[in-house]
Amino acid sequence: MTKQPSRWQRIRPDLTPWRSSRDFRLLWSSGCVSAFGSFLTYVAVPLQIKHLTDSTFAVGLIGAFELVPLIVFGLWGGALADALDRRKLVLRSEAGLLLLSGLLLLNALLPNPLLWPIYLVAALVAALDGLQRPALDSLTPRIVAHDQLTAAFALNSLYRNAASVAGPALAGVIVAVAGVQVAYGLDVLTFGVSLLLLARMRAVPPSTGAEKPSLGAIVTGIKYAWSRRDLLSTYVIDTCAMLFAYPVAIYAFWASDLRADWALGLMYGATAAGALVVSATSGWTSGIHRHGRMLVLAALGWGVAIALAGLVGNIWLVLLCLAVAGGADQISGVARSTIWNQSIPDQLRGRLAGVELLSYSVGPQLGQVRAGGMAGLVGVRGSVWMGGLACVVGVLGLAAAVPSLLRYDDRTDEHVALVRAQHEAQHEADAAAREAAAV
């Protein structure tokens, strides 16, 4: 008789991937270290530009330098991830990121730091991030068992959300007390530690018969996504949620409207805090099989929470709604990641990760434009609650248009069955290759 998990086991994170895979432990530890370091630079760069220019436009311009390289190199990085050793691609791009952080440090140490190198490094970091992210996202399914993918994503989200909450706060203290030079120096150090951990991982060669990286290979990935309406709808729903209900750009105006300028930092951290709570209590997600329904319900929860945040006039209720929204977004992320990793063939997973990168990079950017433009027409709070309502309507419409998403069940889905068989065969081949190399 199978022993039923206790209530505590159903709540706490499922640590099975951590226990069963040495490479996952190394990858997780590497990500944890570099995530905290990256947040130091994430905070230091706009503050340094502010000190150099005292211009809000100059600070905002950093996003323009980052967006195009992220999109272009994200798609190309997806093709590379399917054709090359993913671990080697992640390792080399991590080394490039270390060098770029070093350039920021050297510029900050000049008697009169220059502005243009900061923009140049920001564009190059976005390009390297675009090259690395698809390989990084598609690496986990090769190093953990197929039935542990949901738990693995939840564990990855745990450190990312923890870094999102603690990283900016820590960065603010370090920059205020010791300056941006120390922040950049610590980021270089964390990249060094991350490289040492990644170097200890085993090779993850491409699948047999992998396509060479080319424009045609990218098109093949896009065609596959287009042929899977259930898969494509996960991208569209995420973009819809961010387009209509991502009001981060107007947080400062929102805080002033609520006469709570002191709470601006709390507003930025509230969604991450909500996501962290869900990550820390994510054991129950490993028992979910209807991930399409899980995604739709979570996206609706995000829209409803944002709408309520715009309607209430008390800052503490706003923070609570933002935290609930962050928790819903985390659940949505678990569902999306599980569907992608469970049902996308390994030889296409890198390219589809590039498409995913495109969807969740463009959505928030357009969402900030929408929030700011609508705030000028209907006011700040009107922009927030109307955006949340539009998100709910959009998600309901998309769910109705794609019933295959609501029917998705990893126990019966044909794509999941094929990928599961492929996954098991690949793991056996990887184990045989390691044994042969050892001999």
N, C-alpha and C positions, 0 to 999 in steps of 0.2 A: 504494500500500500504506500503510495507516494505521500511523503510528509508535506503538509500544507505550510507555506511560509507564515511566520508570525506577523503580528501587526507591525512590529518594529521593522522587520525585513521588508514589508510592503511599502514602508515610508522612506527609510534611509536609502541612499544611492546604492545601486547594484554594483558591487565591486568585482564581479566575476571577470570582466576583461582585464582588470588590473592584476588579478591573481594568476590568470591563466596565460597571459602573453607578456614575455619579457620585453619585446619590442614596443608594445603598447605602453608599458611603464616608462620606457625611455622617451618615447614620443610625447607622452602626457607631461612628463617632468620638464622636457625641453620647452614645450609650449607654455607651461606655467611660468617658467623663469623669464622667457622672452616677452610674454604678455605684460608682466609687471614693468619690465624695462621699457617696452614700447610706449606704455602710458606716460612714462617720464618725458619722453620726447614729444608725445602727443600734446602734452600741456606746455612744454617748454617752447616749442616752435612758435605758436601764436603769441605767447607772451614776449618772446624776443622780438618778433616783428612789430608788436605794439610799442615796445621800448625804442625800436629803431625809427619808427615812422609816426607813431601816435595817430594812425589812420585805421578806421574800421574797414575801409575798402581794401587796404593792403592786407589786412588779416584775412578778410573773406576771400581774397584772390587765391589763397593757397588751395582752396577746393577746385578752382578752375584748372590749376596746374596738375592736380591729381586725377581728375575724372577721366580724361581721354586716355592717358597711359594705362590706367587700371582696366578700362574696357578693352582696348586693343590687345594688350599683353595678356589679359585674362583669357580671351579666346585662344590666343596662340599658346598660352601656358597649358590650356586644356589638351591641345593636340600633342604637345611635348610630353605631358603626363601619361598619355596612352602609348607613347612610342619609346620612352626612355625608362631607366631605372628611377622610380619615383623617389626613393630615399636619397639617391645621388642628386636629383634635381632640387629637392628640398635643402639638402646640405649646401650645395653651391650657392643657391639664392640666399640662404642664411648668412653665408660668408660675405656675399655682396652687401647685404643689409648692415652687417657689422662695419664694413669699410665706409659706407655712407654715413653711419652714425659717427664714425671717426672724423669724417670731413666736417660735420656739424660742430664737433668738439674743437677741431683746429680753427675753424672760422670764429667760434665764440671766444677763443683764447687770443685772437688778434686785438691789438690796442683799439682799433676801430672796426668792429665786425661789419662785413658786407651783407647787403640784402639779397643780391641776385643768387649767390650760392645756396641760400636757404630754399628759394623757389626751385632751383635746379635739382637739389637733393630731394625735395618733396616729389617732383615729377619722377625721378629715378627710383625712389622708394616705392611709389605707386606702381611703376612698371615691374619692379622685382616682386612686389606683392602679388601682382597679377600673374606673373610666371609661377610663383610658389604656391598660391592658394589652391588651384585645382589639384596639384600633386599632393598637397597636404591633406586636402579633404578626401581624396580618393585613396590615400595610403591606408587609412584605418581599416577598410573592409578586407585588405590583404593580410592584416596581421592579427585580426580577431575572428572568432567563429561567427558564422552567419547569424545565429540566434542571439548573439551578444551585441549586435550593432546598435540597438536602441540604448542599451546600458552604456556603451562606449561613447555615444554622442552626449548622453546626459553627463557623463564624467568630464568630457571635454568642455561642456557648457559650464560646469561647476567652476573650473578655474578661470574661464573667460569672464563669467559674471562676477566672480570675486575680484578679479583684476579691474573690472569696470567700476566697481564700488570703491575699492581701496586704492587703486592705482592713481586716479586723479587727486584724491585727498593727499596721498603720500607725495605726489609730484608737486602739489601746491606748497607743501611745507618745505620740501627740499629746495625748490626754486626760490622761495621767499627768504630762506635762511642762508643757503649756500650759493645760489645763482644757477643760471642755465648750464654753465660749464660742468658743474657737478652732476646735473641731471643727464647731460649727454655722456659724460664719462661712465656713469653707472649703467646706462643703456649699452654702451660698448662692452662693459664687463658681463652683463647678462647674456648678450649675444655670444660671447666667448664660451660661457658655461653651456649654453644651448648647443653650440657646435660640438663640444666634447660629448654631450649626451647623444646627439644625432649620429656622430661618428661610430658609436658603439652598436648601432642598429645593424641588422643583417640587410643584405641587398634585397631589393624588391624589383626584379626584372620585369619587363613588359610581358603581357600575355602572348602566347603563341600566335603568330600571324598578325601582329600589331601593325597598323597602318603607319607609314612614315608621316611626320608632321608636314602638313601642306594646307593650302586653302581648301582643297577638295576634302581633306580629312575633317576640317572644321565644318564644312557644309554637310558632311555625312552625319556628324553629331547633331546639328540643328535639324536635319531631316528626321532623325530618330526621335528627337523630342517632339517634333510636329506630329509624328505618327502616333504618339501616345497621348491621347487627350487627357487621361487621368494625370499623367506626369506633368504635361504642359500646364494644366490648371493649377498645380501647386505653385508654379512660378507666377502665374497671373494673379492668383489670390494674394500672394505675398506682396506683389507690386501694387495691387489695389489697396491693401491695408496701409502700405507706406505712403502711397500717393495721396490718399484722402485723410489719413489720421496719423500724421507724423509732424506734430507742431513744434518740434525742438527749436526751429529758427525764431519763434516768437516767444520763447520762454521769458526773456528779459522783460518784454512788454507785458506779458501775462502777469508776471510777479508784481510789476508796478500797478497794473490794473486792480490787483487784489490787495494793494497796499502792503505788500510783503516782499520788498526787495531783498530782505535778509534771507529769504528762503530760496533764492535762485539756485544755489548749489544743491540744495535738497531736491529741487525739481529735476535737475540733471541726473541725480543719483537714484531717484525713486524707482524708475522702471528697471534699472539694473538690480536694485535691491529686491524687487518683486521676482525678477527672473532668478536671482540667487536662491531665494527661498524655495522656489519650485525645483531648482537643480539639486538642492540639498535634501529634498524629500521626494526624489524622483524614482524610487524603487518600484512604484506602482506602474510606471510606464512600460516596464518590461513585459507586463501581462496583457497589454493592449494589442489587438489584432486588426481592428477597423481603423486604420490610421487616416483614411480619407475623412471619415466623420470626425475624428479627433482634430484634424486640421481645420475643418470648417467651423466647428464649435469654438475652437480657440480663436480663430480670426474674428468670429462674431463677438467673442468676449473682449477682444482688443478694441473693436469699434465701439461697443457699448460703454466700456470703461472710459475711453477718450471722450465720448459724447457726454457722459455724466460729469467728467472732470471740467468740461466747458460750461456746464449748466450750474454747478454748485458755486457758491461765492465765498466759501471758507477755505483758506489755504491748506488746512490739515485734511479736509475732505478731498481737495485736489490731489494732495500727495498720496492719499490712500488710493484714489482712483488710478493714479499713474502707476503705483506699485502693482495694483491688480492687473493693469494693462501689461506691465512687464512680465508678470507671471503667465498671462495668457499668451504673450508672444513667445515665451520660452516653450510652452507646451506646443504651440504651432511649429516652432523650430524642430522639436523632437519628432513630430509627425512627419514634417517635410523630409528631414534627413533620413528617417527610417524608410520612407517610400523610395527615395532616391537610391540608397545603399542596398536595399533589399531587392530592387527590381531592375536596376540598370546593369547590363553586362559589363564585366571588368574592362574589356577592350574599348568601351565607350565612356567609362566613368569619368575620366579626366576631362574629356570634351564637354560632357554634361555639367561637370563642376564649373567649367568656364562659363557656360550659359547661366548657371545658377548665380555665379559671381556677377554677371551682367545684370541679372534681375534685382539682386538685393543691393547693388551699388546705385543703379539708376533710380529705383523707387524712392529711397530717402531723399536723394537730391531733388527730384521733381516735387516730392512732398513738401520740402521746405519752401520751394517757389510758390506752390499752391497756398500754403499756410500764410506766407507773407502777403501775397497778392489779395487773398480773400479777406485778411485782417484789415486791409486798407478800405475794403468795400463794406464789410458788415461788422467790423470791430474784432478785437482779439478773441474774446470769449465766443462770439458768434462763429468765427473761423474754426475754433476748436470743436464745438459741439456739432456744427453742421458737417464738418469733416468726418467726425465719428459716425454720424448718421449715414452719410454717403458711403462710408466703408461697409456698414451693415447691409445697406441695400445692394451694394456691388457684390459682396460675398454671397448673399442669398441668390442673386441673379446668376452668378457663376456656378454655384452649386446646383441650381436647377438646370442649367444648360449642360452640365457635365455629370450625369447620373453615375457614370462609371467610377467617378471619384468616391462617391458615397458608398458604392458597392465594394470598394477595394477591401480585401481581406487577405492578409499574408498567408493564411492557411489554405486558400483555394486559388489565389491568383496565379495564372499561368506564367507570367514573367518572373514572379518570385520563385516558382518551382525550377525554372530553367537556370536562374542565377544561383540558386542554392546548390544545384548539381554542379554547376561550373565552379562555384566557390570551393566545394569540397574537393573537386579534382585538382584545382589550382593549389590548395593547401597540401595535398599529397605530393604534387610535383615539386613544390617549394621544399618540402621536407626531404624528398629524395635527392634534390640538388644539393642541399646542405650536407647530407650524409656522404654523397659522392665527393664533395669538396673536402670534407674532413678526412676521408680515406686518402 
